Amino acid sequence: IGISIAKMIADRYGHSITTSHLEAKCVPILDFESRIHKYDMFCARNIMQAPVLTFTSMMDAKSIIETLETTAHNGFPVVSFSDRSFKGMVLRSHLEIILWN
């Protein structure tokens, strides 16, 4: 118990032994705090384009290719064909790999 308490106190107020070992082996460590608050000043409406270009869950390749050729968007929301509910996102890079390979 004493060793566990000592380790928790040492980790809280200084470098942990694990961090020291990782730094010695030149393993990159990401700064957790800066990643959390990096985009606090942005909302989706500040960076999105209206109207939103969506793909339905069932589309023909011709429509997808036409959309990719006429826009520069990197991601597209996918909505259900029947009720237009959100199903997920698809990236341009993934579509290009599927369509052109």
All heavy atoms as an XYZ file, in Angstrom:
800
protein
N       0.838     -1.186      0.000
C       0.000      0.000      0.000
C       0.880      1.246      0.000
O       0.601      2.203     -0.700
C      -0.958     -0.008      1.207
C      -1.951     -1.164      1.069
C      -1.702      1.310      1.302
C      -2.882     -1.304      2.236
N       1.916      1.218      0.795
C       2.802      2.380      0.885
C       3.475      2.707     -0.434
O       3.609      3.876     -0.805
N       3.878      1.665     -1.169
C       4.526      1.883     -2.462
C       3.545      2.465     -3.455
O       3.871      3.378     -4.219
C       5.133      0.554     -2.973
C       6.278      0.122     -2.060
C       5.598      0.693     -4.414
C       6.827     -1.249     -2.372
N       2.312      1.991     -3.455
C       1.286      2.497     -4.368
C       0.991      3.966     -4.091
O       0.864      4.769     -5.011
C       0.001      1.682     -4.234
O       0.224      0.349     -4.609
N       0.877      4.334     -2.824
C       0.613      5.733     -2.460
C       1.788      6.610     -2.861
O       1.613      7.702     -3.408
C       0.303      5.846     -0.951
C      -1.035      5.153     -0.652
C       0.265      7.309     -0.522
C      -1.341      5.032      0.825
N       3.003      6.132     -2.621
C       4.195      6.906     -2.991
C       4.260      7.110     -4.501
O       4.602      8.195     -4.985
C       5.452      6.195     -2.494
N       3.927      6.083     -5.281
C       3.940      6.201     -6.740
C       2.889      7.195     -7.213
O       3.139      8.021     -8.094
C       3.707      4.842     -7.404
C       3.783      4.931     -8.927
C       3.492      3.621     -9.586
C       3.551      3.659    -11.078
N       3.044      4.814    -11.747
N       1.668      7.148     -6.638
C       0.616      8.089     -7.034
C       1.031      9.526     -6.737
O       0.809     10.425     -7.547
C      -0.697      7.757     -6.314
C      -1.366      6.511     -6.849
S      -3.018      6.161     -6.203
C      -3.001      6.727     -4.548
N       1.636      9.766     -5.604
C       2.075     11.118     -5.241
C       3.192     11.570     -6.173
O       3.203     12.702     -6.661
C       2.519     11.166     -3.758
C       1.302     10.972     -2.851
C       3.228     12.477     -3.447
C       1.631     10.796     -1.393
N       4.122     10.685     -6.464
C       5.229     11.033     -7.363
C       4.723     11.312     -8.776
O       5.177     12.260     -9.435
C       6.258      9.906     -7.388
N       3.773     10.522     -9.254
C       3.211     10.748    -10.592
C       2.442     12.062    -10.668
O       2.453     12.744    -11.682
C       2.278      9.604    -10.989
C       3.030      8.320    -11.290
O       4.266      8.378    -11.429
O       2.371      7.260    -11.376
N       1.775     12.423     -9.585
C       0.973     13.650     -9.582
C       1.847     14.908     -9.585
O       1.507     15.895    -10.208
C       0.053     13.655     -8.374
C      -0.862     14.844     -8.338
C      -1.919     14.668     -7.267
N      -2.722     15.846     -7.149
C      -3.859     16.038     -7.793
N      -4.314     15.116     -8.590
N      -4.545     17.144     -7.631
N       2.947     14.889     -8.889
C       3.763     16.090     -8.732
C       5.055     16.083     -9.531
O       5.858     17.006     -9.421
C       4.066     16.325     -7.250
C       2.826     16.613     -6.462
C       2.295     15.671     -5.600
C       2.158     17.820     -6.614
C       1.137     15.931     -4.872
C       0.991     18.091     -5.900
C       0.495     17.144     -5.036
O      -0.645     17.400     -4.338
N       5.280     15.103    -10.324
C       6.509     15.063    -11.106
C       6.394     14.062    -12.239
O       5.315     13.543    -12.515
N       7.497     13.815    -12.908
C       7.531     12.821    -13.974
C       7.388     11.431    -13.386
O       8.013     11.100    -12.386
C       8.882     12.880    -14.701
C       8.851     13.653    -15.968
N       7.723     14.099    -16.573
C       9.868     14.037    -16.775
C       8.017     14.720    -17.681
N       9.322     14.717    -17.824
N       6.565     10.619    -14.033
C       6.469      9.234    -13.581
C       7.663      8.465    -14.122
O       8.306      8.868    -15.082
C       5.166      8.603    -14.068
O       5.219      8.420    -15.468
N       7.950      7.356    -13.522
C       9.072      6.527    -13.961
C       8.799      5.987    -15.362
O       9.698      5.868    -16.188
C       9.369      5.387    -12.951
C      10.676      4.681    -13.291
C       8.237      4.405    -12.891
C      11.895      5.483    -12.989
N       7.524      5.708    -15.670
C       7.148      5.225    -16.999
C       7.439      6.285    -18.051
O       7.984      5.991    -19.112
C       5.656      4.851    -17.016
O       5.383      3.945    -15.958
C       5.266      4.230    -18.337
N       7.075      7.537    -17.764
C       7.343      8.635    -18.693
C       8.837      8.803    -18.908
O       9.288      9.018    -20.033
C       6.733      9.951    -18.162
O       5.348      9.746    -17.921
C       6.912     11.067    -19.157
N       9.601      8.691    -17.854
C      11.053      8.818    -17.974
C      11.631      7.727    -18.869
O      12.501      7.991    -19.705
C      11.708      8.749    -16.598
O      11.255      9.802    -15.795
N      11.146      6.503    -18.725
C      11.621      5.401    -19.567
C      11.243      5.620    -21.035
O      12.037      5.358    -21.939
C      11.068      4.056    -19.082
C      11.728      3.546    -17.850
N      13.014      3.068    -17.850
C      11.289      3.456    -16.576
C      13.340      2.692    -16.619
N      12.310      2.923    -15.823
N      10.015      6.091    -21.272
C       9.580      6.348    -22.650
C      10.399      7.467    -23.288
O      10.772      7.389    -24.459
C       8.095      6.692    -22.684
C       7.136      5.545    -22.358
C       5.711      6.063    -22.258
C       7.245      4.456    -23.399
N      10.687      8.529    -22.534
C      11.509      9.617    -23.056
C      12.930      9.137    -23.353
O      13.544      9.558    -24.326
C      11.519     10.788    -22.079
C      10.213     11.554    -22.053
C      10.197     12.639    -20.998
O      11.107     12.689    -20.137
O       9.252     13.449    -21.021
N      13.460      8.262    -22.519
C      14.806      7.734    -22.740
C      14.874      6.903    -24.014
O      15.898      6.879    -24.699
C      15.237      6.894    -21.538
N      13.771      6.235    -24.354
C      13.723      5.438    -25.579
C      13.279      6.264    -26.797
O      13.041      5.712    -27.860
C      12.770      4.266    -25.392
C      13.281      3.247    -24.400
C      12.344      2.069    -24.306
C      12.895      1.039    -23.343
N      12.074     -0.166    -23.292
N      13.131      7.586    -26.617
C      12.731      8.516    -27.684
C      11.353      8.201    -28.252
O      11.108      8.335    -29.459
C      13.772      8.546    -28.798
S      15.370      9.104    -28.237
N      10.432      7.774    -27.403
C       9.054      7.534    -27.810
C       8.307      8.863    -27.703
O       8.323      9.489    -26.643
C       8.384      6.464    -26.915
C       6.921      6.308    -27.261
C       9.128      5.154    -27.033
N       7.660      9.321    -28.790
C       6.948     10.598    -28.710
C       5.725     10.492    -27.796
O       5.003      9.499    -27.818
C       6.526     10.861    -30.153
C       6.530      9.538    -30.811
C       7.568      8.717    -30.103
N       5.528     11.505    -26.991
C       4.404     11.550    -26.068
C       3.552     12.755    -26.432
O       4.046     13.878    -26.506
C       4.889     11.659    -24.608
C       5.765     10.455    -24.266
C       3.710     11.775    -23.655
C       6.438     10.547    -22.917
N       2.261     12.519    -26.688
C       1.352     13.605    -27.047
C       0.936     14.379    -25.817
O       0.726     13.812    -24.751
C       0.109     13.039    -27.735
C       0.354     12.306    -29.049
C      -0.952     11.729    -29.560
C       0.954     13.242    -30.076
N       0.809     15.679    -25.973
C       0.356     16.536    -24.891
C      -1.166     16.450    -24.812
O      -1.871     16.915    -25.698
C       0.801     17.975    -25.144
C       0.448     18.893    -24.006
O       0.179     18.399    -22.897
O       0.439     20.121    -24.224
N      -1.690     15.841    -23.772
C      -3.117     15.577    -23.657
C      -3.929     16.856    -23.500
O      -4.954     17.030    -24.136
C      -3.378     14.640    -22.478
C      -4.821     14.285    -22.306
C      -5.450     13.457    -23.217
C      -5.555     14.774    -21.251
C      -6.779     13.122    -23.078
C      -6.882     14.450    -21.104
C      -7.493     13.621    -22.004
N      -3.492     17.781    -22.696
C      -4.264     18.989    -22.415
C      -4.475     19.855    -23.648
O      -5.549     20.361    -23.874
C      -3.576     19.813    -21.318
C      -3.697     19.210    -19.950
C      -5.124     19.145    -19.450
O      -5.883     20.107    -19.681
O      -5.489     18.126    -18.854
N      -3.450     20.038    -24.449
C      -3.588     20.921    -25.604
C      -4.522     20.334    -26.649
O      -5.147     21.063    -27.401
C      -2.229     21.216    -26.226
O      -1.668     20.028    -26.742
N      -4.665     19.024    -26.732
C      -5.551     18.391    -27.706
C      -7.021     18.594    -27.328
O      -7.876     18.710    -28.173
C      -5.255     16.894    -27.813
C      -3.840     16.561    -28.175
C      -3.556     16.698    -29.612
N      -4.206     15.616    -30.336
C      -4.371     15.606    -31.621
N      -3.956     16.606    -32.332
N      -4.960     14.624    -32.218
N      -7.314     18.628    -26.050
C      -8.698     18.750    -25.610
C      -9.260     20.125    -25.944
O     -10.365     20.255    -26.438
C      -8.809     18.496    -24.094
C      -8.518     17.037    -23.788
C     -10.180     18.882    -23.576
C      -8.498     16.710    -22.333
N      -8.509     21.169    -25.696
C      -9.019     22.527    -25.831
C      -8.609     23.194    -27.141
O      -8.777     24.390    -27.291
C      -8.530     23.371    -24.657
C      -8.916     22.784    -23.337
N     -10.226     22.736    -22.910
C      -8.194     22.188    -22.371
C     -10.277     22.162    -21.730
N      -9.059     21.815    -21.373
N      -8.125     22.437    -28.080
C      -7.598     23.015    -29.305
C      -8.671     23.693    -30.153
O      -8.444     24.735    -30.736
C      -6.899     21.928    -30.125
C      -6.129     22.453    -31.290
C      -5.325     21.346    -31.930
C      -4.466     21.891    -33.037
N      -3.659     20.865    -33.654
N      -9.866     23.126    -30.213
C     -10.902     23.649    -31.096
C     -12.118     24.165    -30.339
O     -13.233     24.150    -30.855
C     -11.315     22.577    -32.109
C     -10.175     22.159    -32.999
C      -9.594     20.910    -32.873
C      -9.677     23.027    -33.961
C      -8.537     20.529    -33.682
C      -8.622     22.657    -34.765
C      -8.065     21.407    -34.627
O      -7.031     21.038    -35.426
N     -11.941     24.629    -29.124
C     -13.068     25.146    -28.346
C     -13.726     26.357    -28.997
O     -14.903     26.588    -28.818
C     -12.610     25.545    -26.937
C     -12.504     24.350    -26.015
O     -12.970     23.274    -26.410
O     -11.959     24.506    -24.919
N     -12.964     27.124    -29.762
C     -13.511     28.355    -30.321
C     -14.324     28.123    -31.589
O     -14.955     29.028    -32.091
C     -12.382     29.338    -30.604
C     -11.396     28.869    -31.639
S     -10.032     30.013    -31.762
C      -8.712     28.875    -32.045
N     -14.347     26.905    -32.120
C     -15.070     26.613    -33.350
C     -16.335     25.824    -33.080
O     -16.355     24.925    -32.254
C     -14.205     25.808    -34.328
C     -13.024     26.554    -34.846
C     -11.749     26.184    -34.491
C     -13.183     27.634    -35.705
C     -10.649     26.862    -34.971
C     -12.098     28.320    -36.183
C     -10.825     27.936    -35.818
N     -17.380     26.160    -33.805
C     -18.604     25.363    -33.848
C     -18.724     24.828    -35.267
O     -18.100     25.351    -36.190
C     -19.826     26.212    -33.520
S     -19.855     26.800    -31.829
N     -19.558     23.832    -35.462
C     -19.727     23.255    -36.797
C     -20.195     24.310    -37.787
O     -19.757     24.345    -38.941
C     -20.712     22.091    -36.751
N     -21.066     25.224    -37.367
C     -21.589     26.240    -38.293
C     -20.509     27.209    -38.770
O     -20.659     27.846    -39.790
C     -22.747     26.980    -37.655
C     -22.357     27.861    -36.494
C     -23.553     28.668    -35.977
N     -23.212     29.305    -34.744
C     -23.468     28.828    -33.545
N     -24.087     27.681    -33.416
N     -23.107     29.472    -32.465
N     -19.384     27.312    -38.011
C     -18.292     28.200    -38.411
C     -17.443     27.633    -39.537
O     -16.795     28.382    -40.261
C     -17.377     28.506    -37.221
C     -18.098     29.213    -36.106
O     -18.128     28.705    -34.995
N     -18.699     30.343    -36.376
N     -17.442     26.321    -39.700
C     -16.549     25.728    -40.685
C     -17.263     24.926    -41.758
O     -16.650     24.496    -42.716
C     -15.493     24.827    -39.996
C     -16.158     23.730    -39.177
C     -14.563     25.655    -39.147
C     -15.197     22.738    -38.591
N     -18.580     24.718    -41.612
C     -19.297     23.917    -42.598
C     -19.868     24.776    -43.712
O     -19.989     25.986    -43.576
C     -20.416     23.118    -41.945
C     -21.551     23.959    -41.399
S     -22.826     22.959    -40.665
C     -23.997     22.948    -41.984
N     -20.188     24.149    -44.790
C     -20.811     24.828    -45.915
C     -22.286     24.453    -45.937
O     -22.661     23.316    -45.691
C     -20.158     24.393    -47.222
C     -20.745     25.075    -48.425
C     -20.005     24.674    -49.697
O     -18.926     24.123    -49.637
N     -20.599     24.950    -50.824
N     -23.126     25.430    -46.211
C     -24.559     25.161    -46.307
C     -25.005     25.354    -47.751
O     -24.525     26.260    -48.413
C     -25.332     26.093    -45.384
N     -25.855     24.548    -48.285
C     -26.451     23.364    -47.681
C     -25.453     22.208    -47.632
O     -24.532     22.136    -48.439
C     -27.615     23.038    -48.628
C     -27.168     23.535    -49.956
C     -26.340     24.769    -49.665
N     -25.665     21.318    -46.697
C     -24.762     20.192    -46.506
C     -24.960     19.176    -47.638
O     -26.085     18.822    -47.974
C     -25.037     19.514    -45.145
C     -24.162     18.303    -44.960
C     -24.818     20.510    -44.022
N     -23.847     18.745    -48.232
C     -23.901     17.706    -49.260
C     -23.848     16.350    -48.568
O     -22.863     16.026    -47.908
C     -22.725     17.832    -50.223
C     -22.714     19.077    -51.097
C     -21.419     19.145    -51.883
C     -23.892     19.047    -52.053
N     -24.901     15.577    -48.713
C     -24.960     14.270    -48.063
C     -24.981     13.160    -49.105
O     -25.387     13.373    -50.245
C     -26.224     14.140    -47.191
O     -27.377     14.299    -48.018
C     -26.238     15.164    -46.084
N     -24.530     12.004    -48.690
C     -24.672     10.788    -49.486
C     -25.719      9.925    -48.797
O     -25.793      9.894    -47.570
C     -23.361     10.012    -49.564
C     -22.330     10.628    -50.468
C     -21.002     10.323    -50.310
C     -22.681     11.499    -51.490
C     -20.038     10.866    -51.148
C     -21.732     12.045    -52.327
C     -20.407     11.732    -52.148
N     -26.532      9.257    -49.588
C     -27.485      8.332    -48.998
C     -26.832      6.952    -48.897
O     -25.806      6.700    -49.525
C     -28.771      8.235    -49.847
O     -28.431      7.832    -51.166
C     -29.492      9.565    -49.877
N     -27.451      6.097    -48.126
C     -26.873      4.771    -47.925
C     -26.914      3.929    -49.198
O     -26.192      2.945    -49.318
C     -27.590      4.046    -46.785
O     -28.987      4.028    -47.015
N     -27.730      4.325    -50.168
C     -27.779      3.643    -51.465
C     -27.636      4.688    -52.568
O     -28.547      5.494    -52.781
C     -29.104      2.894    -51.630
C     -29.276      1.759    -50.665
S     -30.893      0.960    -50.763
C     -31.035      0.591    -52.479
N     -26.482      4.699    -53.234
C     -26.226      5.651    -54.320
C     -25.506      4.926    -55.444
O     -24.774      3.967    -55.210
C     -25.354      6.819    -53.849
C     -26.070      7.826    -53.004
S     -25.026      9.216    -52.588
C     -24.976     10.105    -54.119
N     -25.681      5.433    -56.655
C     -24.938      4.850    -57.766
C     -23.569      5.514    -57.876
O     -23.359      6.640    -57.401
C     -25.713      4.958    -59.078
C     -26.061      6.390    -59.442
O     -25.912      7.274    -58.593
O     -26.481      6.618    -60.594
N     -22.622      4.816    -58.462
C     -21.245      5.300    -58.566
C     -21.170      6.596    -59.366
O     -20.356      7.472    -59.067
C     -20.362      4.231    -59.191
N     -22.020      6.747    -60.378
C     -22.008      7.950    -61.213
C     -22.279      9.203    -60.384
O     -21.595     10.216    -60.537
C     -23.040      7.814    -62.336
C     -23.064      8.970    -63.279
C     -24.111      8.771    -64.368
C     -24.161     10.000    -65.260
N     -25.241      9.889    -66.242
N     -23.249      9.149    -59.494
C     -23.569     10.296    -58.637
C     -22.430     10.621    -57.681
O     -22.117     11.786    -57.440
C     -24.836     10.016    -57.833
O     -25.917      9.769    -58.670
N     -21.806      9.593    -57.147
C     -20.691      9.810    -56.224
C     -19.517     10.442    -56.954
O     -18.921     11.409    -56.468
C     -20.285      8.477    -55.556
C     -21.425      7.962    -54.679
C     -19.019      8.644    -54.732
C     -21.209      6.570    -54.131
N     -19.183      9.926    -58.130
C     -18.077     10.482    -58.915
C     -18.358     11.930    -59.300
O     -17.482     12.798    -59.209
C     -17.812      9.610    -60.164
C     -17.248      8.259    -59.745
C     -16.867     10.308    -61.133
C     -17.177      7.235    -60.859
N     -19.583     12.216    -59.683
C     -19.967     13.584    -60.054
C     -19.801     14.539    -58.874
O     -19.284     15.646    -59.020
C     -21.416     13.583    -60.532
C     -21.883     14.887    -61.121
C     -23.292     14.745    -61.667
O     -23.475     13.988    -62.630
O     -24.196     15.399    -61.097
N     -20.210     14.097    -57.695
C     -20.061     14.925    -56.496
C     -18.593     15.154    -56.170
O     -18.192     16.279    -55.840
C     -20.774     14.267    -55.296
O     -22.141     14.067    -55.618
C     -20.667     15.138    -54.064
N     -17.778     14.123    -56.275
C     -16.350     14.260    -55.982
C     -15.658     15.193    -56.976
O     -14.739     15.929    -56.612
C     -15.669     12.897    -55.986
C     -16.063     11.939    -54.863
C     -15.363     10.610    -55.036
C     -15.773     12.532    -53.510
N     -16.088     15.167    -58.234
C     -15.467     16.017    -59.255
C     -15.886     17.477    -59.139
O     -15.150     18.366    -59.541
C     -15.807     15.489    -60.652
C     -15.085     14.198    -60.986
C     -15.497     13.610    -62.324
O     -16.553     14.000    -62.871
O     -14.748     12.741    -62.831
N     -17.055     17.750    -58.573
C     -17.557     19.127    -58.512
C     -17.349     19.806    -57.172
O     -17.653     20.980    -57.021
C     -19.052     19.165    -58.868
O     -19.768     18.317    -57.956
C     -19.289     18.722    -60.300
N     -16.858     19.073    -56.171
C     -16.610     19.668    -54.855
C     -15.198     19.363    -54.383
O     -14.535     18.485    -54.923
C     -17.593     19.127    -53.791
O     -17.348     17.745    -53.604
C     -19.036     19.369    -54.178
N     -14.786     20.099    -53.365
C     -13.475     19.858    -52.766
C     -13.606     19.367    -51.328
O     -12.642     19.373    -50.573
C     -12.651     21.135    -52.801
N     -14.809     18.946    -50.946
C     -15.036     18.479    -49.572
C     -14.228     17.215    -49.290
O     -14.022     16.388    -50.169
C     -16.515     18.178    -49.347
C     -17.418     19.351    -49.571
N     -17.206     20.574    -48.999
C     -18.535     19.479    -50.319
C     -18.155     21.404    -49.371
N     -18.974     20.760    -50.183
N     -13.784     17.096    -48.041
C     -13.007     15.922    -47.640
C     -13.828     14.876    -46.913
O     -13.378     13.766    -46.705
C     -11.827     16.340    -46.755
C     -10.759     17.008    -47.562
O     -10.434     16.555    -48.646
N     -10.216     18.091    -47.039
N     -15.034     15.223    -46.504
C     -15.886     14.271    -45.810
C     -17.342     14.551    -46.116
O     -17.736     15.689    -46.371
N     -18.141     13.490    -46.097
C     -19.556     13.606    -46.415
C     -20.361     12.812    -45.402
O     -20.059     11.646    -45.143
C     -19.841     13.053    -47.821
C     -19.075     13.747    -48.906
C     -17.836     13.269    -49.295
C     -19.588     14.863    -49.528
C     -17.116     13.899    -50.298
C     -18.878     15.493    -50.533
C     -17.641     15.026    -50.914
N     -21.426     13.412    -44.843
C     -22.310     12.647    -43.975
C     -23.128     11.656    -44.802
O     -23.527     11.959    -45.924
C     -23.208     13.696    -43.333
C     -22.964     14.961    -44.045
C     -21.773     14.816    -44.905
N     -23.340     10.491    -44.251
C     -24.165      9.476    -44.911
C     -25.488      9.392    -44.157
O     -25.505      9.263    -42.932
C     -23.464      8.099    -44.907
C     -24.351      7.047    -45.557
C     -22.124      8.182    -45.604
N     -26.589      9.499    -44.899
C     -27.917      9.447    -44.298
C     -28.682      8.259    -44.866
O     -28.392      7.773    -45.951
C     -28.702     10.756    -44.533
C     -28.040     11.924    -43.830
C     -28.858     11.051    -46.007
N     -29.660      7.818    -44.110
C     -30.484      6.685    -44.525
C     -31.305      7.054    -45.751
O     -31.799      8.181    -45.876
C     -31.412      6.281    -43.383
O     -32.328      5.313    -43.822
N     -31.474      6.120    -46.651
C     -32.252      6.345    -47.870
C     -33.723      6.564    -47.548
O     -34.387      7.375    -48.172
C     -32.083      5.157    -48.822
C     -32.751      5.333    -50.145
C     -32.200      6.171    -51.102
C     -33.933      4.677    -50.432
C     -32.816      6.343    -52.327
C     -34.551      4.845    -51.647
C     -34.000      5.678    -52.605
N     -34.217      5.876    -46.534
C     -35.655      5.935    -46.240
C     -36.060      7.121    -45.367
O     -36.952      7.888    -45.727
C     -36.110      4.631    -45.591
O     -35.371      4.406    -44.411
N     -35.409      7.306    -44.233
C     -35.870      8.353    -43.302
C     -34.878      9.502    -43.110
O     -35.081     10.356    -42.261
C     -36.236      7.741    -41.956
C     -35.048      7.099    -41.258
O     -33.946      7.072    -41.844
O     -35.229      6.613    -40.131
N     -33.802      9.527    -43.879
C     -32.796     10.605    -43.853
C     -32.122     10.762    -42.494
O     -31.608     11.826    -42.158
C     -33.389     11.950    -44.286
C     -34.108     11.975    -45.606
C     -33.227     11.824    -46.789
N     -32.348     12.969    -46.953
C     -31.373     13.022    -47.823
N     -31.152     12.015    -48.618
N     -30.602     14.066    -47.923
N     -32.081      9.706    -41.681
C     -31.382      9.778    -40.400
C     -29.883      9.580    -40.628
O     -29.463      8.891    -41.550
C     -31.924      8.720    -39.435
O     -31.707      7.427    -39.954
N     -29.088     10.192    -39.775
C     -27.631     10.145    -39.887
C     -27.121      8.744    -39.596
O     -27.450      8.145    -38.575
C     -27.009     11.152    -38.921
C     -25.511     11.175    -38.950
C     -24.830     11.777    -39.982
C     -24.785     10.593    -37.927
C     -23.439     11.805    -40.015
C     -23.405     10.614    -37.934
C     -22.736     11.222    -38.979
N     -26.265      8.222    -40.497
C     -25.703      6.882    -40.335
C     -24.203      6.896    -40.088
O     -23.662      5.955    -39.538
C     -25.995      6.022    -41.571
C     -27.461      5.787    -41.799
C     -28.049      5.023    -40.639
C     -29.525      4.775    -40.815
N     -30.161      4.227    -39.649
N     -23.512      7.943    -40.526
C     -22.072      8.006    -40.328
C     -21.429      8.973    -41.302
O     -22.108      9.780    -41.937
N     -20.105      8.896    -41.409
C     -19.346      9.759    -42.306
C     -18.514      8.899    -43.243
O     -18.093      7.811    -42.883
C     -18.394     10.665    -41.512
C     -19.067     11.695    -40.649
S     -19.797     13.039    -41.576
C     -18.372     13.849    -42.238
N     -18.271      9.430    -44.442
C     -17.373      8.771    -45.377
C     -16.383      9.828    -45.868
O     -16.753     10.970    -46.146
C     -18.138      8.103    -46.546
C     -18.884      9.107    -47.388
C     -17.201      7.282    -47.408
N     -15.126      9.474    -45.928
C     -14.079     10.399    -46.353
C     -13.850     10.315    -47.852
O     -14.012      9.256    -48.460
C     -12.774     10.096    -45.621
C     -12.788     10.245    -44.106
C     -11.435      9.867    -43.538
C     -13.166     11.648    -43.710
N     -13.460     11.442    -48.426
C     -13.145     11.491    -49.857
C     -12.057     10.469    -50.198
O     -12.148      9.758    -51.197
C     -12.671     12.896    -50.235
C     -12.114     13.002    -51.652
C     -11.595     14.385    -51.949
N     -12.662     15.325    -52.130
C     -13.278     15.539    -53.293
N     -12.920     14.871    -54.360
N     -14.247     16.414    -53.387
N     -11.039     10.386    -49.365
C      -9.932      9.467    -49.646
C     -10.409      8.023    -49.718
O      -9.952      7.253    -50.554
C      -8.826      9.621    -48.605
O      -9.331      9.363    -47.313
N     -11.367      7.650    -48.855
C     -11.896      6.288    -48.893
C     -12.694      6.049    -50.163
O     -12.579      4.981    -50.785
C     -12.762      6.022    -47.665
C     -12.007      6.049    -46.394
N     -12.626      6.182    -45.175
C     -10.675      5.983    -46.119
C     -11.724      6.170    -44.219
N     -10.531      6.063    -44.768
N     -13.495      7.026    -50.565
C     -14.274      6.881    -51.788
C     -13.357      6.771    -53.014
O     -13.620      5.991    -53.909
C     -15.237      8.059    -51.948
C     -16.378      8.127    -50.936
C     -17.109      9.451    -51.051
C     -17.315      6.954    -51.126
N     -12.304      7.577    -53.031
C     -11.373      7.535    -54.162
C     -10.687      6.176    -54.256
O     -10.505      5.637    -55.346
C     -10.341      8.658    -54.039
C     -10.944     10.022    -54.299
C      -9.971     11.169    -54.038
O      -8.924     10.940    -53.415
O     -10.293     12.292    -54.456
N     -10.315      5.615    -53.136
C      -9.687      4.292    -53.146
C     -10.657      3.243    -53.690
O     -10.302      2.409    -54.509
C      -9.202      3.914    -51.724
C      -8.001      4.779    -51.347
C      -8.844      2.427    -51.653
C      -7.601      4.665    -49.895
N     -11.904      3.303    -53.217
C     -12.901      2.319    -53.658
C     -13.226      2.477    -55.138
O     -13.307      1.492    -55.875
C     -14.176      2.446    -52.800
C     -13.893      2.014    -51.367
C     -15.311      1.630    -53.394
C     -14.992      2.360    -50.391
N     -13.409      3.709    -55.595
C     -13.871      3.944    -56.957
C     -12.785      3.820    -58.007
O     -13.037      3.366    -59.119
C     -14.521      5.324    -57.076
C     -15.839      5.484    -56.315
C     -16.269      6.935    -56.312
C     -16.916      4.614    -56.940
N     -11.572      4.236    -57.688
C     -10.543      4.296    -58.718
C      -9.506      3.166    -58.628
O      -8.508      3.175    -59.318
C      -9.840      5.649    -58.704
C     -10.749      6.685    -59.321
C     -11.073      6.783    -60.633
C     -11.429      7.744    -58.660
N     -11.929      7.836    -60.833
C     -12.167      8.455    -59.635
C     -11.516      8.170    -57.346
C     -12.964      9.550    -59.342
C     -12.296      9.262    -57.059
C     -13.011      9.940    -58.050
N      -9.735      2.199    -57.788
C      -8.820      1.048    -57.699
C      -9.545     -0.234    -58.005
O     -10.648     -0.443    -57.954
C      -8.164      0.957    -56.323
C      -7.107      2.033    -56.158
O      -6.466      2.413    -57.109
N      -6.949      2.495    -54.942
